[in-house]
Amino acid sequence: MRSDSRAFQTLVCAGALAAAACGGSSTPTTPTNPVQTNVVTISSTGVSPKTIQIAIGSRVTFINNDSKPHNMTSDPHPDHSDCPDINQVGFLVAGQSKETGNLTIARTCGYHDHDLPATTSLQGSIIIK
């Protein structure tokens, strides 16, 4: 009976080790620090920086450096209701820039390209502090 018990313990330990190895690290990943800027640039590779931090009451300028038009709006899609001041940017042709309205509430606002809502490279956030 001892050999069965020992075999069971070995099997349990081996399973636990395999689960730990396959499960990845339990250490949470640190999110990228937001960039303190009021400018978001759109290019063929997406928006940059992805996350910015601005002061309460500020505006953000979106610059379209891509050869394609983009339609930048607030999350969630398709309502665009979280931060309506972002919706003032709207449709940007290549080379065009537009500003949001004054962002006056401390919060995090997500945004995306309305015409390409699932394209993660065209999604970002604005932290208002």
Secondary structure, DSSP 8 states (H G I E B T S, - for coil): -HHHHHHHHHHHHHHHHHHHHHH--SS-------EE-SEEEEETTEEESSEEEE-TTB--EEEE-SSS-EEEEESSTTT--S-GGGGGTEEE-TT-EEE---B-SSEEEEEEETTSTT-GGG-EEEEE-
